[in-house]
Amino acid sequence: MGLEDQDSIRILRDVLDPDRGSHDLVAQFYSRWFAVDLTARDLFPPDMANQRRVFGQALCWLCDEIIAQRADEPVAFLAQLGRDHRKYGVTDQHYATLQDALLHTLRSHFEQSWDQRLSEAVHDVVALAVGMMSGAATAETSPPFSDGTVLEHLRPTRDVSVIRLKMDHPLSYLPGQYVPVQVPQWPRRWRYLSPAIPADSQGYVEFHVRSVPGGMVSTAIVGESRPGDRWRLANPHGGLHVDRDDADVLMVAGSTGLAPLRALIMDLARFAANPRVHLFFGARFPCELYDLPTLWEIASMNSWLSVTPVAEHKTDPPWAADYPDPTPPRGLHVRQIGVLADVVTRYGGWGDRQILLCGKPAMVLATKAALIAKGAPAERIRHDPLAS
Ligand SMILES: Cc1cc2nc3c(=O)[nH]c(=O)nc-3n(C[C@H](O)[C@H](O)[C@H](O)COP(=O)(O)OP(=O)(O)OC[C@H]3O[C@@H](n4cnc5c(N)ncnc54)[C@H](O)[C@@H]3O)c2cc1C
């Protein structure tokens, strides 16, 4: 029966579910894999906790999709995963040893209940996952990553960096997409960042990075990046976009969540006629609205764009004494005080708009909930995945 044996796949699903305590099983699998294939250990960061959880979740989700007899999304997901894993240097040999280690670990785990039916189902699920990933990786002809050099590191605020790079080869992405990035300060710790300008044929890229308290990579980028650093960027993801033939647009950006929305606005600026775009750009303090001059320049030349700066606090903290004057330039809306979710919905539900949200997960979720409560249809609201 194999993949059609829903009962057996349900049993497999449950032992892989992190919420049902799959931690030890997944840890055993990785230990076995790294023991039989020493080169596999080098593919992963030292701290495996997140990797183990994501691995369990992904296999669990795959089992759910097979049980529900849905094929399209799992096939697309596994193929994308295989293409993405090329950036870690995963080879056919790694896939072969992974498959053996996973099957061996599961067989040992099931012990007495390992019968012909379960064996067939488990073999088929594992073969499907590994086969789709390695097949897609082999079929992909584009390079798995591309390197570039940091040209400039600006610090517009204490916590935010603007990093400008020139790639060795121009990077292809759509405005609004994000890319996996590896910086020299933290090898093998890939993080997603969203280019703040549309793709450039000369290879220039700009990122806006906010240092997250306790964050490993973001604090290193903001604290230590310098011209000459070599960054590695992999293939783009994401579908944040503006449909120019659709309704007017509401954009809500918290801090460096501005980056992909700014790239979309810059891309729209190529056209004379666009849907109206209203951007709310928010931060905690007025001084942290770091990119208002650029937004002002674009808005001053493009009547379809209006920008409302939003700060949670009315005045700046003492540490910002030397910062430039945070008064919004003439032509932008008066700065509003409050959290984005409240300020944006003070103007209504925006239900007739294409709605794009970007920023830290808590802000995106709060703004989405507030908009839906005001009547905006959930399907009109777009945002990137909230976690990497
Ligand atoms: C699709 C996508 C696009 C992104 N684009 C950008 C971008 O353009 N610019 C940018 O600065 N960041 C962006 N991020 C966030 C970025 O990828 C990292 O997650 C963030 O920089 C933290 O990484 P870290 O290694 O410093 O923190 P970690 O060491 O991974 O985490 C440390 C702590 O910080 C928390 N944390 C992780 N991310 C955030 C966050 N975003 N806000 C608040 N707390 C967090 C974690 O829960 C953990 O408790 C994006 C994330 C996603 C999913």
The ligand as a Tripos MOL2 file, in Angstrom:
@<TRIPOS>MOLECULE
LIG
   53    58     1     0     0
SMALL
NO_CHARGES

@<TRIPOS>ATOM
      1 C1         10.9540   36.6170    5.2110 C.3       1 LIG1
      2 C2         11.8650   37.3520    6.1570 C.ar      1 LIG1
      3 C3         12.5070   38.5200    5.7360 C.ar      1 LIG1
      4 C4         13.3110   39.2380    6.6300 C.ar      1 LIG1
      5 N1         13.9050   40.4170    6.2130 N.ar      1 LIG1
      6 C5         14.6210   41.1490    7.1140 C.ar      1 LIG1
      7 C6         15.2080   42.4210    6.7240 C.ar      1 LIG1
      8 O1         15.1340   42.8790    5.5760 O.2       1 LIG1
      9 N2         15.8710   43.1230    7.6870 N.ar      1 LIG1
     10 C7         16.0100   42.6610    8.9820 C.ar      1 LIG1
     11 O2         16.6120   43.3710    9.8090 O.2       1 LIG1
     12 N3         15.5010   41.4450    9.3480 N.ar      1 LIG1
     13 C8         14.8190   40.6940    8.4610 C.ar      1 LIG1
     14 N4         14.3020   39.4700    8.8380 N.ar      1 LIG1
     15 C9         14.6520   38.9290   10.1530 C.3       1 LIG1
     16 C10        16.0070   38.2120   10.0590 C.3       1 LIG1
     17 O3         15.9380   37.1550    9.1180 O.3       1 LIG1
     18 C11        16.4430   37.5810   11.3830 C.3       1 LIG1
     19 O4         15.4380   36.7070   11.8560 O.3       1 LIG1
     20 C12        16.7050   38.6280   12.4410 C.3       1 LIG1
     21 O5         17.7130   39.5020   11.9580 O.3       1 LIG1
     22 C13        17.1720   37.9760   13.7440 C.3       1 LIG1
     23 O6         18.2930   37.1530   13.4930 O.3       1 LIG1
     24 P1         19.3930   36.9330   14.6230 P.3       1 LIG1
     25 O7         20.3220   35.8820   14.1660 O.co2     1 LIG1
     26 O8         19.9680   38.2390   15.0220 O.co2     1 LIG1
     27 O9         18.4960   36.4280   15.8590 O.3       1 LIG1
     28 P2         18.4390   34.9300   16.4170 P.3       1 LIG1
     29 O10        19.7050   34.6380   17.1010 O.co2     1 LIG1
     30 O11        18.0040   34.0280   15.3060 O.co2     1 LIG1
     31 O12        17.2220   35.0880   17.4450 O.3       1 LIG1
     32 C14        17.4310   35.7120   18.7190 C.3       1 LIG1
     33 C15        16.1000   36.1160   19.3070 C.3       1 LIG1
     34 O13        15.4750   37.1380   18.5270 O.3       1 LIG1
     35 C16        14.1450   36.7770   18.1870 C.3       1 LIG1
     36 N5         13.8660   37.2800   16.8360 N.ar      1 LIG1
     37 C17        14.2290   36.6920   15.6810 C.ar      1 LIG1
     38 N6         13.8340   37.4680   14.6380 N.ar      1 LIG1
     39 C18        13.2310   38.5470   15.1590 C.ar      1 LIG1
     40 C19        12.6180   39.6960   14.5920 C.ar      1 LIG1
     41 N7         12.5470   39.8830   13.2610 N.pl3     1 LIG1
     42 N8         12.1080   40.6110   15.4420 N.ar      1 LIG1
     43 C20        12.1660   40.4410   16.7740 C.ar      1 LIG1
     44 N9         12.7230   39.3750   17.3680 N.ar      1 LIG1
     45 C21        13.2380   38.4330   16.5750 C.ar      1 LIG1
     46 C22        14.1230   35.2660   18.2490 C.3       1 LIG1
     47 O14        12.8120   34.8020   18.5340 O.3       1 LIG1
     48 C23        15.0930   34.9600   19.3710 C.3       1 LIG1
     49 O15        14.4350   35.0490   20.6110 O.3       1 LIG1
     50 C24        13.5080   38.7580    7.9400 C.ar      1 LIG1
     51 C25        12.8920   37.5580    8.3440 C.ar      1 LIG1
     52 C26        12.0800   36.8700    7.4880 C.ar      1 LIG1
     53 C27        11.3920   35.5980    7.9550 C.3       1 LIG1
@<TRIPOS>BOND
     1     1     2 1
     2     2     3 ar
     3     2    52 ar
     4     3     4 ar
     5     4     5 ar
     6     4    50 ar
     7     5     6 ar
     8     6     7 ar
     9     6    13 1
    10     7     8 2
    11     7     9 ar
    12     9    10 ar
    13    10    11 2
    14    10    12 ar
    15    12    13 ar
    16    13    14 ar
    17    14    15 1
    18    14    50 ar
    19    15    16 1
    20    16    17 1
    21    16    18 1
    22    18    19 1
    23    18    20 1
    24    20    21 1
    25    20    22 1
    26    22    23 1
    27    23    24 1
    28    24    25 2
    29    24    26 1
    30    24    27 1
    31    27    28 1
    32    28    29 2
    33    28    30 1
    34    28    31 1
    35    31    32 1
    36    32    33 1
    37    33    34 1
    38    33    48 1
    39    34    35 1
    40    35    36 1
    41    35    46 1
    42    36    37 ar
    43    36    45 ar
    44    37    38 ar
    45    38    39 ar
    46    39    40 ar
    47    39    45 ar
    48    40    41 1
    49    40    42 ar
    50    42    43 ar
    51    43    44 ar
    52    44    45 ar
    53    46    47 1
    54    46    48 1
    55    48    49 1
    56    50    51 ar
    57    51    52 ar
    58    52    53 1
@<TRIPOS>SUBSTRUCTURE
     1 LIG1         1 GROUP 0 **** ****
